Amino acid sequence: MAIQIRSAVDKAIQFLCNVNAVGIHDLKDLRLEEIERSEDDHHWLITLGYAVETVTADQGSNHDLLAMISSNQAQGTMVKPIYERVYKVFKVNIETGDVESMKIRTV
């Protein structure tokens, strides 16, 4: 018996959390982005997106990032985080519910 879409999404989220060793609450701005059935009708292709925190040097500055962080820590200032959206595509077997692959999706 084929698994339903909601179950496939749940399996993809569980897999993402297990691989990253985080809880669902630790994934910032987790969203279901896309769902489609594979051409051979054997898999659900589930795309999840979430935000990953990154830091960058001030615009126009070529300072080494570590030096900037150390300098800011010494001055008691904070480096403002910037969030980048990451997308992952999960291939979930329709019959078993097993996640067979996880790939990075570029946009």
FENBELMO-V961896 format. One record per residue. N is the residue number from 1. RES is the residue in three letters. PHI is phi as a letter, one per 40 degrees, with the letter a starting at -180 (none if undefined). D_FIRST is the distance of its C-alpha to the first C-alpha in Angstrom with 1 decimal. Layout:
# FENBELMO-V961896
[[N RES PHI D_FIRST] [N RES PHI D_FIRST]]
This chain:
# FENBELMO-V961896
[[1 MET none 0.0] [2 ALA c 3.8] [3 ILE c 6.5] [4 GLN c 9.4] [5 ILE d 12.8] [6 ARG d 14.6] [7 SER c 12.5] [8 ALA c 13.1] [9 VAL c 16.8] [10 ASP d 17.2] [11 LYS c 16.1] [12 ALA c 18.6] [13 ILE c 21.3] [14 GLN d 20.9] [15 PHE c 21.3] [16 LEU d 24.3] [17 CYS c 25.9] [18 ASN c 25.5] [19 VAL c 26.9] [20 ASN c 29.8] [21 ALA f 30.3] [22 VAL b 30.7] [23 GLY c 29.4] [24 ILE d 27.8] [25 HIS c 31.2] [26 ASP c 32.9] [27 LEU c 31.3] [28 LYS c 33.7] [29 ASP f 32.4] [30 LEU c 28.7] [31 ARG b 27.1] [32 LEU c 23.9] [33 GLU b 25.4] [34 GLU a 22.8] [35 ILE b 19.2] [36 GLU a 18.2] [37 ARG c 15.6] [38 SER c 16.8] [39 GLU c 18.6] [40 ASP c 16.3] [41 ASP g 13.1] [42 HIS b 11.7] [43 HIS a 12.9] [44 TRP c 14.0] [45 LEU b 17.7] [46 ILE b 19.0] [47 THR b 22.8] [48 LEU b 24.5] [49 GLY b 28.3] [50 TYR a 30.8] [51 ALA c 34.6] [52 VAL b 36.4] [53 GLU c 40.0] [54 THR b 42.6] [55 VAL b 46.4] [56 THR b 48.8] [57 ALA c 52.5] [58 ASP d 54.5] [59 GLN c 54.6] [60 GLY g 57.6] [61 SER b 57.9] [62 ASN b 57.4] [63 HIS c 57.6] [64 ASP c 55.4] [65 LEU d 52.5] [66 LEU c 53.3] [67 ALA c 56.9] [68 MET c 56.0] [69 ILE c 53.8] [70 SER c 56.6] [71 SER c 59.2] [72 ASN c 57.3] [73 GLN c 56.7] [74 ALA c 60.4] [75 GLN c 61.3] [76 GLY g 58.9] [77 THR b 56.9] [78 MET b 53.2] [79 VAL c 51.4] [80 LYS c 49.2] [81 PRO c 45.6] [82 ILE b 43.9] [83 TYR b 40.1] [84 GLU b 38.2] [85 ARG c 34.7] [86 VAL b 32.2] [87 TYR b 28.9] [88 LYS b 26.0] [89 VAL b 23.0] [90 PHE b 19.9] [91 LYS b 17.4] [92 VAL b 14.0] [93 ASN c 11.3] [94 ILE c 8.3] [95 GLU c 6.0] [96 THR c 8.4] [97 GLY g 10.2] [98 ASP c 13.4] [99 VAL c 16.3] [100 GLU c 17.7] [101 SER a 20.8] [102 MET b 23.1] [103 LYS b 25.9] [104 ILE c 28.9] [105 ARG b 29.0] [106 THR c 32.5] [107 VAL b 33.6]]
